[in-house]
């Protein structure tokens, strides 16, 4: 019984000391994590994610530091998503304003399969010329069955 406890204690001690190798690797991994945290504080989320990817690939044996990096990754992804939502909401609002302004130039046509908007009929004195010269467009000469 004493031999089994001694073996398990020795195995746990070896696992703890080999968790991140030497102190130089631990320091380098911590420095990389600190740079990622600084980039996240500066709202540079793509850089944060790149640094955390480097941490995961270069220091696979530094589990405690990688766990802290995983927490930072989740926070960076959340903040990046929130920033993207805010930017897209602003763009959506601007586009909705443009659509509302253009809606007056179209007439609603109810078709049984869908509702569509078409330009109103041409007024007298306006040109009805096509937007492109159809004579210069290639024609399809292939015969279809």
C-alpha positions in Angstrom: 0.0 0.0 0.0 2.8 2.4 0.9 4.5 1.6 -2.4 1.4 2.5 -4.4 1.0 5.8 -2.6 4.6 6.6 -3.1 4.3 5.8 -6.8 1.2 7.9 -7.2 2.8 10.9 -5.3 5.9 10.7 -7.5 3.8 10.5 -10.7 1.8 13.6 -9.5 4.9 15.5 -8.7 6.4 14.7 -12.2 3.2 15.8 -13.8 3.2 19.1 -12.0 6.8 19.9 -12.7 6.4 18.9 -16.4 3.1 20.9 -16.7 4.9 23.7 -18.6 8.4 22.5 -18.8 11.0 25.0 -17.6 10.5 28.5 -16.3 11.7 30.0 -19.6 8.8 28.4 -21.4 6.4 29.5 -18.7 7.6 33.0 -18.9 7.4 33.1 -22.7 3.9 31.7 -22.6 2.8 34.2 -19.9 4.3 37.1 -22.0 2.3 36.0 -25.0 -0.8 35.8 -22.9 -0.1 39.3 -21.5 0.3 40.6 -25.0 -3.0 39.1 -26.0 -4.7 40.6 -23.0 -3.2 44.0 -23.8 -4.5 43.7 -27.4 -7.9 42.8 -26.1 -7.9 45.9 -23.8 -7.0 48.0 -26.9 -10.0 46.4 -28.7 -7.8 44.8 -31.3 -9.7 41.5 -31.3 -8.3 39.9 -34.4 -4.7 40.4 -33.1 -5.9 39.0 -29.7 -7.1 35.8 -31.4 -3.9 35.5 -33.5 -1.8 35.7 -30.3 -4.0 33.2 -28.6 -3.7 30.8 -31.5 0.1 31.2 -31.3 -0.1 30.4 -27.6 -2.1 27.3 -28.2 0.2 26.0 -31.0 3.6 26.9 -29.4 3.0 26.1 -25.8 0.8 23.0 -25.7 2.4 21.9 -22.5 1.5 25.1 -20.5 -2.0 24.0 -19.6 -2.8 26.6 -16.9 -1.7 29.5 -19.1 -3.7 28.1 -22.1 -6.8 27.8 -19.8 -6.5 31.5 -19.0 -6.0 32.1 -22.7 -9.2 30.2 -23.5 -11.1 32.5 -21.1 -9.6 35.5 -22.8 -10.5 34.0 -26.2 -14.2 33.7 -25.2 -14.2 37.3 -24.0 -12.5 38.6 -27.2 -15.0 36.7 -29.4 -17.9 38.0 -27.5 -16.6 41.6 -27.7 -15.8 41.2 -31.4 -19.3 39.9 -32.0 -20.9 42.8 -30.1 -18.9 45.3 -32.1 -19.9 43.7 -35.3 -23.5 43.7 -34.3 -23.3 47.4 -33.5 -21.6 48.2 -36.8 -24.1 46.2 -38.8 -27.1 47.7 -37.0 -25.8 51.2 -38.0 -25.4 50.0 -41.6 -28.8 48.4 -41.6 -30.4 51.6 -40.4 -28.7 53.6 -43.2 -29.9 51.1 -45.8 -33.4 51.0 -44.4 -33.5 54.8 -44.8 -32.4 54.5 -48.4 -35.1 51.9 -49.1 -37.8 54.0 -47.5 -36.7 57.0 -49.6 -36.7 54.9 -52.8 -40.1 53.3 -52.0 -41.9 56.3 -53.3 -40.5 55.8 -56.8 -42.1 52.3 -57.1 -45.6 51.1 -57.3 -46.8 48.1 -55.5 -48.1 45.2 -57.7 -50.0 42.4 -56.0 -49.4 39.1 -57.8 -50.9 35.9 -56.4 -47.5 34.3 -55.8 -45.7 37.4 -54.4 -45.9 41.1 -53.8 -43.5 43.1 -56.0 -42.6 46.6 -56.5 -42.1 47.9 -60.1 -41.1 51.3 -61.4 -44.2 53.5 -62.3 -45.1 53.9 -65.9 -42.9 56.4 -67.9 -44.2 59.9 -68.0 -44.6 61.8 -71.3 -41.4 63.2 -72.6 -39.0 60.8 -70.8 -36.8 58.4 -72.6 -37.6 54.7 -72.7 -34.3 53.7 -74.3 -32.8 50.5 -72.8 -29.8 51.0 -70.5 -27.6 49.0 -72.8 -27.3 48.6 -76.5 -28.8 45.2 -77.2 -27.4 45.1 -80.8 -23.9 44.8 -79.4 -24.8 42.0 -77.1 -23.8 38.4 -78.2 -26.7 36.2 -79.1 -27.0 32.6 -78.2 -26.7 30.5 -81.3 -26.8 27.1 -79.6 -29.9 25.1 -80.2 -31.6 23.8 -77.2 -33.7 20.6 -77.4 
